[in-house]
């Protein structure tokens, strides 16, 4: 049973309606997440402005939308809220991965791409071993975050997962931008200490 207005739907209700191919749900999805999607894409592509154009950004966005609907919306069905993640975090991850996939496609065309840029892109292509290490590292980070206050966990999610800017976080948490940077430094130091002990 969902609320009558799409804007009032929870993430779970929105996802359910998207999987039911509700056109209003997809419109609401774009209204909620397009800004996040483009922010994630730009975070990846801004390092490669010599080979990435605005057309590439549009192509990455289009490819993400295609991937979301492909194979009976397989990627959306993979999302599991029981793991404690938000749908926005999952969409951000998919957008980031789609951007890297596009850059790797560019890297496979060295005739029109600077060799140094190709090397830089390939350096960011994780091997299966790197992916496993990252998975274990994130497991340790999640365990470490359980010792943090709910406010600090919220900060970590907004800064490192949702990719919000310091200004956006300051406004959302009603603190100064200076406090955002200070808080980021303190949390990073705490995480480093916990992970060093666990290593």
C-alpha positions in Angstrom: 0.0 0.0 0.0 1.6 3.2 -1.1 0.9 6.9 -0.5 -1.1 8.6 -3.2 1.6 11.2 -4.0 4.9 9.8 -5.4 6.8 12.6 -3.5 5.6 11.1 -0.2 6.8 7.5 -1.0 9.6 6.0 1.0 12.6 4.6 -1.0 11.2 1.1 -0.6 7.8 2.2 -2.0 9.4 4.1 -4.8 11.6 1.1 -5.8 8.5 -1.2 -5.6 6.6 1.1 -8.0 9.6 1.4 -10.3 9.8 -2.4 -10.5 6.1 -2.4 -11.3 6.9 -0.1 -14.3 4.9 2.8 -12.9 5.7 5.8 -15.0 5.0 8.2 -12.2 7.6 6.3 -10.1 10.3 6.7 -12.7 9.5 10.4 -13.0 9.9 10.7 -9.2 13.1 8.7 -9.4 14.6 11.2 -11.8 13.4 14.1 -9.7 15.0 12.7 -6.5 18.2 11.2 -7.9 19.3 13.0 -11.1 21.3 15.6 -9.1 23.1 12.8 -7.2 23.7 10.8 -10.4 25.4 13.7 -12.2 27.4 14.6 -9.1 28.8 11.0 -8.9 29.5 11.1 -12.7 31.3 14.4 -12.4 33.4 13.2 -9.4 34.9 10.6 -11.7 35.1 12.5 -15.0 36.5 15.8 -13.6 39.9 14.2 -13.4 40.0 13.6 -17.1 38.8 16.8 -18.7 41.3 16.4 -21.5 39.3 13.5 -23.0 35.8 13.8 -21.4 33.3 16.2 -22.8 29.7 17.2 -21.8 28.5 14.7 -24.4 30.4 11.9 -22.5 28.6 12.9 -19.3 25.3 12.7 -21.1 26.2 9.3 -22.6 27.2 8.0 -19.1 23.8 9.2 -17.7 22.0 7.5 -20.6 23.9 4.3 -20.2 23.1 4.2 -16.5 19.4 4.7 -17.3 19.6 1.9 -19.8 21.4 -0.4 -17.3 18.7 0.2 -14.7 16.0 -1.1 -17.1 18.0 -3.9 -18.8 17.3 -7.6 -18.0 14.1 -6.9 -16.2 15.7 -4.2 -14.1 18.2 -6.7 -12.8 20.5 -4.0 -11.1 17.5 -2.5 -9.3 16.4 -5.9 -8.1 19.9 -6.5 -6.7 19.4 -3.7 -4.2 18.9 -5.1 -0.7 17.7 -2.6 2.0 18.2 -5.3 4.6 21.9 -4.6 4.4 21.4 -1.2 5.9 22.1 0.8 2.7 20.0 3.5 1.2 18.7 3.3 -2.4 20.4 6.6 -3.0 23.8 5.1 -2.0 23.1 2.1 -4.4 22.2 4.5 -7.3 25.3 6.6 -6.6 27.5 3.5 -6.7 26.0 2.4 -10.0 26.5 5.9 -11.5 30.1 5.9 -10.4 30.8 2.4 -11.8 29.1 3.4 -15.1 31.4 6.4 -15.4 34.5 4.3 -14.9 33.2 1.8 -17.4 32.9 4.6 -20.0 36.4 5.8 -19.2 37.8 2.3 -19.7 36.1 2.3 -23.1 37.9 5.5 -23.9 41.1 4.0 -22.7 40.8 1.1 -25.1 40.9 3.7 -28.0 44.5 5.0 -27.6 44.5 6.4 -31.1 42.4 9.3 -29.9 43.5 9.4 -26.3 46.7 10.6 -24.7 48.8 7.6 -23.5 49.3 9.2 -20.0 45.5 9.6 -19.6 45.0 5.9 -20.6 47.5 4.9 -18.0 45.8 7.1 -15.4 42.4 5.5 -16.2 43.8 2.0 -16.1 45.3 2.7 -12.7 41.8 3.1 -11.4 40.6 -0.2 -12.8 40.4 -2.5 -9.7 41.6 -6.1 -10.1 39.6 -8.9 -8.5 42.1 -8.9 -5.6 41.7 -5.2 -5.1 37.9 -5.6 -5.1 38.2 -8.3 -2.4 40.5 -6.1 -0.3 38.1 -3.1 -0.7 35.2 -5.3 0.3 37.0 -6.4 3.5 38.1 -2.9 4.2 34.6 -1.6 3.9 33.5 -4.4 6.3 36.0 -3.1 8.8 34.9 0.5 8.3 31.3 -0.5 8.9 32.2 -2.3 12.1 34.2 0.7 13.2 31.3 3.1 12.5 29.2 1.1 14.9 31.2 2.8 17.7 30.4 6.3 16.3 27.4 8.4 17.3 24.4 8.5 15.0 25.3 12.1 14.1 28.8 11.1 13.1 27.5 8.1 11.0 25.1 10.4 9.3 28.1 12.8 8.5 30.1 9.9 7.1 27.2 8.8 4.9 26.6 12.3 3.5 30.3 13.0 2.9 31.7 9.7 1.7 28.7 7.8 0.4 26.3 10.4 -0.9 29.1 12.7 -2.1 27.6 15.9 -0.7 29.6 19.0 -0.7 30.8 20.6 2.6 28.3 23.4 2.0 25.4 21.0 1.5 26.4 19.1 4.6 26.7 22.3 6.6 23.2 23.3 5.6 21.7 19.9 6.2 23.3 19.5 9.7 23.0 23.2 10.6 26.7 23.7 11.2 29.4 25.9 9.7 31.5 24.8 6.7 34.5 25.2 8.9 33.0 22.7 11.3 32.4 20.3 8.4 36.1 20.2 7.6 37.1 19.9 11.2 34.6 17.1 11.7 35.9 15.3 8.6 39.5 15.5 9.9 38.5 14.1 13.3 36.4 11.3 11.9 39.1 10.3 9.5 41.7 10.2 12.3 39.4 8.1 14.4 38.8 5.6 11.6 42.5 5.4 10.9 43.2 4.6 14.5 40.4 1.9 14.7 41.5 0.3 11.4 45.2 0.2 12.5 44.2 -1.6 15.7 42.1 -4.1 13.7 44.7 -4.7 11.0 
